[in-house]
Amino acid sequence: MKGITGKRFVPLCIAGLCIALFAACGGKKSGAVIINYPTFQCGVNTAAPVVEQLIAEFNQQYAGKYEIRKEDVPGDQNYVDKIRVQLGTGDVPPVIYGGGYNLLDPALARDVVVDLTAVINGDSEWKALYSDTALTVNSRDGKIYASSSEGSVIGYFYNKELFAKAGITAPAASWDEFFRQCDTLKAAGITPLALDTADSAWISMLWMGAIIATENTAGLAFMQQMTPNNYNTPEMIKAAALIQNMLRNYTTVDAVGGAYEHAANNFLSGNAAMIANGPWMMGDFSDTTKTSAGFADKVGAAVYPGGFVYDAPIQGYFVTKQKDPALQEASIAMVKFFTSAHAQQVALEIQGMVPSSPGVPISDQAKQKWPLLVNFLDQANNAQFRSDNLQATMYPNLLDIVSQELPRLAAGSITPEQFCQLLTEGAAKNN
């Protein structure tokens, strides 16, 4: 649901008006402060069961005092668009989840974010969950504004059966070897890559960022920079050219114009040999409603060629300024609960999500349930290079440009240089 999209000109009684205001901003009902919470982690999203459980636990723990009311916003891009519209109108939800899309900076630009520094510094248990990188991701100018629950250790998955059919014995160590493997797979009648261009092109942009980061020290520095303004760099242009090549020669016919769901389905159905994504996808490998029985045994995990892995906490939850102090207090309680060690453990065991805090161990239960995760984390520990992903560091308005221009890049309507210039021009609109 995306909320009210039109107006009905009918008489309203006072009670009806109160209900409408209550629904829009959060409020009290039956003595409890209501936190209206929009989220894309619903429906078929792999995090949906985690969010459902945490909401149920929170509502039980704070019964009669606080209550979370979830609003389903299916699709990451729909969620990002909704938050951006709400930031524009000033009618923001009490709690916003950054979700890897850097929603914090535009919210700070609107001066609607609550400074959590004193609260977190005054709570030793909460503060202990922050690693140095989590503080960097969630802080600006020495002030803490958000709290993470999820780590973002991302590599790629490959179909071992399809690799073997093509005579490939192991993931590529270099990008030259990687593209030779793509040629080998293609020659064997196997589509090498599951890619996408719609909804900010999550999967394709993961490949692009990994190429940039492993090109040279300047490329890695670019990937480690928050909200870069200049995408006209040799490393970025080269990566755009290689993504153009991938979209033209090594992916499925529905990749151009397709969203994440199309790419995921192509990998899960065995129509493509590789997909870039995080550990949270592992639950899909054994879900027989999405793939065939035994598919999980066919999947391997790898870090990117050149010894790179994405490794940074996902930008977390932040509280927005509300007129009602009780609602703001309730929202802080929600953020603390959703980013607690318990919440991180729940996400790990249900979804295979890596905790953001190094103090939350990989439990024996999680190791037994997610052996592929353990294998991947062992590889990630030995990776030479790491950074956050492109979507987490770029200005949110660039996500639309990526989705609009990648199909034109694939078609040859624009060059890699022009693609990078369009991103640079989009970034300049934020200054």
N, C-alpha and C positions, 0 to 999 in steps of 0.2 A: 504494500500500500504506500502511495506517495503523498497522502494527505489530501486536503480539500483543494480542488482545482477550479472551482467556480463558486459563485455566490447565488443563494436563493433569497429572493426578496419576499420574505413572509414575516408576519408579525412574530416577535419573540417576547416571551414573558421573562420576567427577571430570573426565574429558575433556569430557563433555557440558556440565557446569556451566561449565567454562572457556569453551567456545564460546558459551554463552548470554550470559555476562557480557561477553565480547569483542564480541559483536554489538550489545549494548545501548549500550555506552559508548565503543567504539573501543579499539584495542589493537594489539599486534604480531603479525604473522604473516609467516613467512619473512623475518624481520629488519626488515620495514617497519612503521612506525607507521600504523595504519589510522584514517582520519578518516571516520566514518559521517556522511553529509551528507543530511538530508531536504530536498527542494525541490519546489515547485509548478511550477518551470520545466522541465517534462517533457512528454512526449506531444505534444499539439497546441499547447501554449503556444509563442508566437512566439520566446521566448528559449531554448527547448530546444536548438536546434543550437549556440547560443553556449555554453551550459553544458557540453554534451557535448564540444565542442572544448577548452574550458579544462581540463576534468577530464583529458582525454587528454594534453594538453600538460604539465600539472602532474605527472601520474603518470609521464610519460616523463622529465621533468627531474629528479624526485626518486626515480627507480626504485631500489628496495631500501632507501630511507630513509623516505619517506612515500607513502601511497596513499589517495586519496579513493574511498570507496565510496558511490555515489549511491543514495538511497532515493526513489523516485517517490511524490509525494503529489499526485495530480491535483486541481486546483481550489484557487484561492486561499484560500477560506474553510476548506476541509479542512485546509490547511497551518496557517493561523492557529489553528484549533481545536486541532490537534495540539500546536503549540508551547505554547499556553496550558495544555493538560493536563500537558505535561512540566514546565512551570514550576511547576505545582502539586505535582507529585510530587517535583521536585528532580532527576529523571533527564533532564537536558537534553543535547542534542547538542553536540558540541564547537564547531561553527560554526552561527550562526543568521543568516539574511538578513532584514533588516528589511522589505524589499520594499514600502515605502510604507504599512505598517500599524502603525507605532510599536510594535514589539515590544521596543524597547530599554528603555523606561521600566518596564514590568512586570518585565523581567528584572533591572533595577537594583534594583527594590523587593525582589526575592528575594536580592539580593547574590550573583549568580552570574556577573557580567560582569567580564572581565579589563580592567584599566586599561591602555590602549595608549599613553598619553601619552609615556612615556619612550622606548618603542620607536620611535614615529613621529617624535618630535623628534630622536632620534638618527640618523635616516635621512633625509638631505636630499632624496634622490630621491622618497621616499614623501611626505614633508611637502609638497613642492612641488606635489603633485597636489591638495592641499586649497585650495579657494577659501574666502573668508570665510563664505559661506553653507553650504558643506560642513562647515566646522568647527562652525557653529551647529547644524546638523541632527544631527551625530554626537557632540556634546560636551554634558556636563552639569557645571555648577559648575567650569568651567575644565579639566576632564579629558576627554581624547579616548577614546571607547569604541568607536567604529565607523568604518568606512571605506567611502565610496561609490564606485561605478563608473559609475552612470547618472545623467544629468540627467533632470529631469522637466519638459520644456517641452511643455505640453499645450494644445491648442486644440480645434477640432472639424473634422470632414470633412463635405463635402456632395457630393451627386450633381449634377454640372453639367447632365447630360441632363434630370433631373427638374426642376431649377430652370428650365431653358429651356422645358420643356413647360408650366410654370405661368407663364411670362413674367417670371421673376425673373432679374435680370442680375448681381447681386453679393450677397455676404453682407451681413447687416444691420449697420449702424453703431451702432444703439441697440436696447434691449430692446423698445421700442414697435414699431420697425420689424420686429424679429425675430418678434414675435407676429402682426403683420400678414402677414408672409411665411408663417407657419404656417397662417393662415386662407386665404391664397391657394392654398397647396399643397393643403389639404384640399378647397377648392372645386373644384380641378382633379382630384379623385379620387386624390390622392397623400398617403400617410401622411407627415407631416412628420418625426417623430422616432423613432429607435430608442432605447428606454429599458429599464430593468430595475429590479427590487426585491430579488431574492434575492442571496445571497452578498455582502452589504454594499452592493449597488446602486451599483457603481462608476460607471457611466455617468450615472445620474440624479443622483448626488451631485456629479459634476463640474459639471453645469448649475447645481445649487443653490449651490455655492461661488462660481461666477462671478457669479451674481446678487447674492449677499451682498457680494462684493468691490467691485462697481461701483455699489452703492446710495449710499454716501457714505463719508466718511473713517472713521467708526466701523465700518462693515462691512469695510473693508479692514484696519483694525487687528485686528478679530476674526479674520479669515482668516490674519493673520500671527502670531497668538498660539498658543503650544504648549499643548496640553491645557486648553482653556477649560473653566470650570466652569459657566458660565451661558449657556444657549442661548435664554433668554427675552428676546431682544433684538428690537427692531422690524425690523431687517434680516433676521434669521433667520426670523422669523414671516412676513414678506412673501415670502421665498424659498420657504418651505414651502408657502405658498398658491399660488405660481406653479407649483411642482412638482406639486402636487395638480391644477392645471388641465392641465398637460402630460399627466399620467397618465390623466386623464379624457377629454381631447379631441383629443390630437395624437399618439397613439402606437398601436402594434399591439395586437391583442387579447391577445397572450401576454406583454405587458410586465409586467403585474401578476402576480407570482409567478415571472416569468422571470428567468434569470440572465444574466450577461454574454454567454455563448455564444448565447443566443436573440437578444439585441439585435444582436450582431455579424453573425449570419446574416441578420437582417432588412435590415441595411444592405448587406451583400455581395451579397444576392440582388436588390437593387433594390426591396425592399418598403418602405423608409423613406428619406427624402431626406437626413437628417442624423444624425450620431452624434458624441458627444464622446469623444475618446480621444487617446492619445499617438502619436508617430511610429512606435513599435514595431508598430503595426497596418499600416503601409504594405506590409509583405511580403505580407499577405493579399490586397491588391488585385490582385496579379498571379499569385496562386496559383490555377491553374485547377481545383484540387480543391475550392476553396472558393467560386469565383465564375466568371463567364463570361469567355471570352477578350476582351481589350480593356477590361475593367472599369476598370483602373488609369487609363486615359485619361479616364474620366468623372469622376474624383474631384478635387475641389479642397479646399484647406485654409484655415482662417481662425482668427484670434484671436476671442475672445468679444466680443459687443456691449459698447460702452463702453470698448474698448481694453484689455481684460484678457487675460492669459495666465498659466497656471500655470508657474512657473519656480523650481524648487528641486531640489537633488540628492535622489534617492531615498535614504531612510535605508539605510545600507549593511550590511555584514557585521560581526558582532562575535563575539568569542571568549568562551566560557564557562569558568568555573573547573573544572578537572579534577584528580583525585587524581594522575594521572600527568603529571609535568612535561614528558615527551617529547611527549605528546599535545597539551598546551597549546602547546608550541613549534611542533609541526607545524601546528596550527590557525592560529597567527599567520602562518606561511609561506603557508598557503592564502589567508588574507584579503589579504595583501600581493600575491600573484600575481593573485587575482581582481579586484583593484582597480588593477592596474598600468596604465600608459599603453598597453601592448600589449593587455591585456584590454579596455580601453575602445575601442580601435581595432577589435578583433575584433567587439564588439557593434555598433559603428557600421556596419561594412561588411556583416555578415551580417544584422543585424536592423533597421538604421536607428535604433538607439538613440543618443540624444544623449549624448556623454561628460559626466561630472560635472565634469571638470577643464577649465577654459578653455585649459590648456596642450596639450590634445590636439586637433589641428586636424581640420577636416572634410576628409578626403583627397579627391584628384581621383577616385579609384575610387568613393568613397561618393557624391560629387556626381553622377557619371555614373549610378550605380545608383539613387539616390534623388533625382531632380530635384524631386519634391514636397516633400521635406524641406528642400531649399535654399530653395525658395519660402516655405515656412512659417517657417523661421528668420529670413528677411528681414523678414517681417511681425512676428514675435515681438520682434525687435530694436527695433521702433518702438512696441511696446505701452506704454501709459502706466502701467499698474498690473500688479503681479505678486505672487504669494504661493505658498505650498505649498497642497496640496489638503486638503479636510476630513478625509478618512480618515487622512492622514498626521499630522494634528495632534490628532485626538480620541483619547480613551482607547479601547483595543481592545474593551472590553466594549460600547461604544456601537455597534459594527458590527452586533451581534446585534439591538439595539433598532431600528436603521435597517431591517433586513430584516424584522423582525416588524411594525413600525408603518407602513411606507410603504404596504402593501396596505390597511390600515385607513384611512389618510389618503386614498388614492385612492377608497375606497368611501364616504367621508364618515362613517365610524364614529367618527373622531376629528377634531378641528379642527386647523388649523395651530398654534394656541396649545397645544393638548394634546400634539401631536407634539413641540414644542420643550420642553415641561415634562418629558416622559418622558426626553428626552436629558439634561436638567439633573439629573433624579433619578438617572439612570445614572451621570453624571459624579461625583456626590456620593459614590457608593459607593467611589470610589478615594481618598477623603480620610480 
